[in-house]
Amino acid sequence: MNVYPFIEAEKARPGGNVKRSCELLEVSRSAYYQHRAGPSRRDRDDVDLVARIARIHADSAGTYGAPRVRAELAAQGRRHSGKRVARLMRGAGLCGRMPKRWRTTTVPDPGAALSADLVRRDFDVAAGRVDTRWCGDITYVHTWEGWLYLATVIDIASRRVVGWATADHLRTDLPAQALSNAIAVRRPAGPVIFHSDRGCQYTSAQYARLADRNGVRLSVGGRGQCWDNAVAESFFATIKTELLDRRAWPTRAAARAAIFEWIEGWYNTRRRHSTLDYMSPAEYEATAYSRRPASKVA
């Protein structure tokens, strides 16, 4: 029950005693006078900030948690503490989406000649050294027509998906197409290391020939060691959490179109990545490019 009107009435009465009224109604005098003064500036700022947070959260399709929301606010020129953003999100019932644990889809070929591990879990490539180390893997999407398989090539420095392909099969043609797309789009100026797990597609002679023709050195992780290809696995966990596991896919064409829009229209260009100091892959590459010596800029 709102007791403040009773206190106001008592205050308006000749000889009215606000202190006694507050005691009888079990309300502190400070709370009463704060009520009379109206919302504080901090409260009004919180209302405006919650509205901004809600828009950012909606723009991310409900996937951003407090750290990415805070980074987006900072990019808009509004710097707030992480605790404040998290508190307001909790109060508004907003939360991010957490990736699930991943599952391995590629099958090792025990008879294949394996390349060495040239990465050794060193995924911290210096700023500006894009197109020197790539990694990739294959995952699956369930549709009402059957499985759709997605192969990716990711730049380890910028976390950008530089090449990808989909198919209704797991033959080597699928990751080979993804690698060919990456080479055609990026046109790397120097040698590139491509890192993967021990899947039979990546250790096949067909894949080795494609890599050799294009100056790509192949690298593979250890047997059963998912962390050896953590960047690729992390990307799959993200796309499944934020896109693929959120709805049913009636057709492969619908899933493929959604994957295209998510990778090219969101992940590469807008989604803030914690490893990149909450920049998007495109923003990180632009920043890294601007730091190169002027003599090397074509």
C-alpha positions as CSV (number, residue, x, y, z in Angstrom):
1,M,0.0,0.0,0.0
2,N,1.2,3.5,-0.8
3,V,1.4,5.3,2.5
4,Y,2.8,8.5,1.3
5,P,-0.6,10.2,0.7
6,F,-1.5,9.6,4.4
7,I,1.8,11.4,5.4
8,E,1.1,14.2,3.0
9,A,-2.4,14.6,4.5
10,E,-1.0,14.7,8.0
11,K,1.7,17.2,7.0
12,A,-1.0,19.5,5.5
13,R,-3.1,19.4,8.7
14,P,-2.4,22.2,11.2
15,G,0.0,20.9,13.8
16,G,0.6,17.8,11.7
17,N,3.6,15.7,12.8
18,V,5.5,14.1,9.9
19,K,7.9,12.4,12.2
20,R,5.2,10.7,14.2
21,S,3.3,9.7,11.0
22,C,6.4,8.1,9.5
23,E,7.0,6.1,12.7
24,L,3.4,4.9,12.8
25,L,3.5,3.9,9.2
26,E,7.0,2.4,9.5
27,V,8.5,4.6,6.9
28,S,11.8,6.4,7.3
29,R,11.7,10.2,7.0
30,S,14.5,10.1,4.4
31,A,12.4,7.8,2.2
32,Y,9.5,10.1,2.5
33,Y,11.5,13.2,1.6
34,Q,13.1,11.3,-1.3
35,H,9.6,10.4,-2.5
36,R,8.6,14.1,-2.4
37,A,11.7,15.1,-4.4
38,G,10.9,12.6,-7.1
39,P,13.4,10.3,-9.0
40,S,17.0,11.1,-8.6
41,R,19.3,12.0,-11.5
42,R,20.9,8.6,-11.1
43,D,17.5,6.9,-11.4
44,R,16.6,8.9,-14.5
45,D,20.0,8.0,-16.0
46,D,19.3,4.3,-15.3
47,V,16.0,4.5,-17.1
48,D,17.7,5.9,-20.2
49,L,20.6,3.4,-19.9
50,V,18.2,0.5,-19.7
51,A,16.6,1.6,-22.9
52,R,19.9,1.7,-24.6
53,I,20.9,-1.7,-23.2
54,A,17.7,-3.2,-24.4
55,R,18.3,-1.9,-28.0
56,I,21.8,-3.3,-28.0
57,H,20.6,-6.6,-26.7
58,A,17.8,-6.7,-29.3
59,D,20.3,-5.8,-32.1
60,S,22.4,-8.8,-31.1
61,A,19.3,-11.1,-31.4
62,G,19.3,-11.5,-27.7
63,T,22.9,-13.0,-27.6
64,Y,25.0,-10.3,-25.9
65,G,25.8,-10.5,-22.2
66,A,27.0,-7.6,-20.0
67,P,30.6,-7.5,-21.3
68,R,29.6,-7.1,-25.0
69,V,26.8,-4.7,-24.1
70,R,29.3,-2.6,-22.1
71,A,31.7,-2.6,-25.1
72,E,29.0,-1.5,-27.5
73,L,28.0,1.3,-25.1
74,A,31.6,2.4,-24.9
75,A,31.8,2.5,-28.7
76,Q,28.8,4.9,-28.6
77,G,30.7,7.1,-26.2
78,R,28.9,6.0,-23.0
79,R,31.3,4.4,-20.5
80,H,29.8,2.6,-17.6
81,S,31.1,0.0,-15.1
82,G,30.5,-3.6,-15.8
83,K,28.7,-4.0,-12.5
84,R,26.2,-1.3,-13.3
85,V,25.5,-2.8,-16.8
86,A,25.1,-6.3,-15.3
87,R,22.8,-5.0,-12.6
88,L,20.5,-3.1,-15.0
89,M,20.4,-6.1,-17.3
90,R,19.4,-8.4,-14.4
91,G,16.7,-5.9,-13.4
92,A,15.4,-5.8,-17.0
93,G,15.5,-9.6,-17.3
94,L,18.1,-9.5,-20.1
95,C,20.9,-12.0,-20.4
96,G,23.3,-13.4,-23.0
97,R,23.5,-16.8,-24.5
98,M,26.3,-19.2,-23.4
99,P,27.8,-21.7,-25.8
100,K,27.3,-25.4,-25.2
101,R,30.1,-28.0,-25.2
102,W,31.1,-29.0,-28.6
103,R,31.3,-32.4,-30.2
104,T,33.8,-33.7,-32.7
105,T,32.5,-34.4,-36.2
106,T,35.5,-35.3,-38.3
107,V,36.8,-38.9,-38.3
108,P,40.6,-39.5,-38.2
109,D,42.2,-41.7,-40.8
110,P,44.7,-43.9,-39.0
111,G,46.6,-44.7,-42.1
112,A,47.1,-41.1,-43.2
113,A,50.5,-39.4,-43.3
114,L,50.1,-36.6,-40.7
115,S,51.6,-33.1,-40.8
116,A,53.3,-31.7,-37.8
117,D,51.5,-29.4,-35.3
118,L,52.9,-26.0,-36.4
119,V,50.6,-24.0,-34.1
120,R,50.9,-25.8,-30.7
121,R,48.0,-24.0,-29.2
122,D,49.6,-20.6,-29.8
123,F,46.5,-18.7,-30.9
124,D,47.8,-15.3,-29.8
125,V,49.1,-13.9,-33.1
126,A,50.5,-10.4,-33.0
127,A,48.3,-7.5,-34.2
128,G,48.6,-7.0,-37.9
129,R,49.7,-10.5,-38.8
130,V,46.6,-11.6,-40.5
131,D,46.7,-14.2,-43.2
132,T,49.6,-16.0,-41.7
133,R,47.8,-18.6,-39.6
134,W,44.4,-20.1,-40.5
135,C,42.4,-22.9,-38.9
136,G,39.3,-24.8,-39.8
137,D,36.9,-27.6,-39.0
138,I,33.6,-29.1,-40.0
139,T,30.3,-29.1,-38.1
140,Y,26.7,-30.2,-38.9
141,V,23.3,-28.6,-39.0
142,H,20.1,-30.7,-38.7
143,T,17.4,-29.8,-41.3
144,W,14.1,-31.6,-42.1
145,E,15.8,-32.6,-45.4
146,G,18.8,-34.2,-43.7
147,W,22.2,-33.0,-42.5
148,L,23.8,-29.9,-43.8
149,Y,27.6,-29.7,-43.2
150,L,29.5,-26.5,-42.7
151,A,33.3,-26.2,-43.2
152,T,35.2,-23.0,-42.2
153,V,38.5,-21.3,-42.6
154,I,39.2,-18.8,-39.8
155,D,42.1,-16.3,-39.5
156,I,43.6,-17.0,-36.1
157,A,44.8,-13.3,-35.7
158,S,41.5,-11.6,-36.4
159,R,39.0,-14.5,-35.8
160,R,37.4,-13.6,-39.1
161,V,35.8,-16.4,-41.1
162,V,37.8,-15.9,-44.3
163,G,36.3,-18.9,-46.2
164,W,33.4,-21.3,-45.7
165,A,31.4,-23.8,-47.6
166,T,28.3,-26.0,-47.1
167,A,27.2,-29.3,-48.6
168,D,25.0,-32.3,-47.9
169,H,28.1,-34.6,-47.6
170,L,31.4,-34.9,-45.7
171,R,33.7,-35.6,-48.6
172,T,37.0,-33.8,-48.9
173,D,35.4,-31.5,-51.6
174,L,33.7,-29.6,-48.8
175,P,36.7,-28.4,-46.8
176,A,38.6,-28.0,-50.0
177,Q,36.0,-25.6,-51.3
178,A,36.2,-23.6,-48.0
179,L,40.0,-23.3,-48.4
180,S,39.7,-22.4,-52.0
181,N,37.2,-19.7,-51.2
182,A,39.5,-18.3,-48.5
183,I,42.5,-18.2,-50.9
184,A,40.4,-16.5,-53.6
185,V,39.0,-13.8,-51.2
186,R,42.1,-13.1,-49.2
187,R,44.9,-13.6,-51.7
188,P,47.6,-13.9,-49.0
189,A,50.9,-12.2,-49.9
190,G,53.0,-14.8,-48.1
191,P,52.9,-18.4,-46.9
192,V,50.0,-19.4,-44.7
193,I,49.7,-22.2,-42.1
194,F,46.4,-24.0,-42.1
195,H,45.7,-25.8,-38.8
196,S,43.0,-28.5,-38.3
197,D,42.3,-31.7,-36.4
198,R,43.1,-35.2,-37.8
199,G,40.0,-35.6,-39.8
200,C,40.3,-37.8,-42.8
201,Q,39.3,-34.9,-45.1
202,Y,42.2,-32.7,-43.9
203,T,44.8,-35.5,-44.0
204,S,43.8,-36.7,-47.5
205,A,46.0,-36.5,-50.5
206,Q,43.5,-34.3,-52.3
207,Y,43.6,-31.7,-49.6
208,A,47.4,-31.8,-49.4
209,R,47.7,-31.2,-53.2
210,L,45.3,-28.2,-52.9
211,A,47.4,-26.7,-50.1
212,D,50.7,-27.3,-51.9
213,R,49.5,-25.6,-55.1
214,N,48.6,-22.5,-53.1
215,G,51.6,-22.3,-50.8
216,V,49.6,-23.4,-47.7
217,R,51.5,-25.4,-45.1
218,L,49.3,-27.9,-43.3
219,S,49.3,-28.4,-39.6
220,V,47.3,-30.9,-37.4
221,G,46.6,-31.2,-33.7
222,G,47.1,-34.2,-31.5
223,R,44.8,-37.2,-31.4
224,G,41.6,-36.5,-29.4
225,Q,42.8,-33.0,-28.3
226,C,40.0,-30.6,-29.1
227,W,41.9,-27.7,-27.5
228,D,44.5,-28.0,-30.2
229,N,42.0,-26.5,-32.5
230,A,40.2,-24.3,-30.0
231,V,39.6,-21.3,-32.2
232,A,37.6,-23.3,-34.8
233,E,35.7,-25.2,-32.1
234,S,34.9,-22.0,-30.3
235,F,33.4,-20.5,-33.4
236,F,31.2,-23.5,-33.9
237,A,30.0,-23.3,-30.3
238,T,29.1,-19.6,-30.9
239,I,27.2,-20.1,-34.2
240,K,25.3,-23.0,-32.7
241,T,24.4,-21.0,-29.6
242,E,23.5,-17.8,-31.4
243,L,21.9,-19.2,-34.6
244,L,21.7,-22.8,-35.4
245,D,20.2,-24.2,-32.2
246,R,17.7,-21.5,-31.7
247,R,15.2,-22.7,-34.4
248,A,14.3,-25.6,-36.7
249,W,15.5,-25.6,-40.2
250,P,13.0,-27.0,-42.7
251,T,15.4,-26.9,-45.7
252,R,19.1,-26.9,-46.3
253,A,18.6,-23.7,-48.4
254,A,17.1,-21.9,-45.5
255,A,19.9,-22.9,-43.2
256,R,22.6,-22.0,-45.7
257,A,21.0,-18.5,-46.3
258,A,20.9,-17.9,-42.5
259,I,24.5,-19.0,-42.1
260,F,25.5,-16.6,-44.9
261,E,23.7,-13.7,-43.2
262,W,25.1,-14.5,-39.8
263,I,28.7,-14.9,-40.8
264,E,28.9,-12.0,-43.4
265,G,26.4,-9.6,-42.0
266,W,27.0,-10.1,-38.2
267,Y,29.9,-12.2,-37.0
268,N,32.7,-10.8,-39.3
269,T,31.5,-7.2,-39.4
270,R,29.7,-6.4,-36.2
271,R,29.9,-9.0,-33.4
272,R,32.3,-8.0,-30.7
273,H,34.9,-10.7,-29.8
274,S,36.3,-11.0,-26.3
275,T,39.7,-12.1,-27.6
276,L,39.9,-8.9,-29.7
277,D,39.3,-6.6,-26.8
278,Y,35.7,-6.5,-27.8
279,M,36.2,-5.4,-31.4
280,S,34.6,-7.1,-34.4
281,P,37.0,-9.1,-36.7
282,A,36.5,-6.4,-39.4
283,E,37.3,-3.6,-36.9
284,Y,40.3,-5.5,-35.6
285,E,41.7,-6.0,-39.1
286,A,41.2,-2.3,-40.0
287,T,43.0,-1.3,-36.8
288,A,45.8,-3.7,-37.4
289,Y,46.2,-2.5,-41.0
290,S,46.4,1.1,-39.9
291,R,49.3,0.2,-37.6
292,R,51.4,-1.1,-40.4
293,P,54.4,1.0,-41.6
294,A,53.4,3.4,-44.3
295,S,56.0,1.9,-46.7
296,K,54.2,-1.4,-46.6
297,V,50.7,-0.1,-47.4
298,A,49.9,-0.6,-51.0
